[in-house]
Amino acid sequence: MTELSPQFDEIKELTCSIVKHLEQDEFELVNELLDKRLVLLKALDKSLNTTKLDEALTHAYQQFLLDIQQQDNIQLEVLLAEKSKLMAQSLQQKKTKTAISAYTSVKHG
């Protein structure tokens, strides 16, 4: 496990960084970090698949992946709520613009 710990740690750090940048609405940076994390996860998976895993390491890896998945699900829920809020605001703006246009055409009509 010790030789893989730096990979686990780097992926955890990236996950924390992703959360931080999501909270700051830095979505372009989040995409870059997600891509980097995916590359690291694939490399870690490849390393683990070429290594004879004992039960403890298998359990640790599974728990590690579940923790990442849980964190991602939380962030996904936050993003979906934000998306819904923005869509509602956009719809309200469209309704307002339509109402103003209708009023303007009646007033000048």
Beta strands, then each sheet from edge to edge (+ up, - down):
end
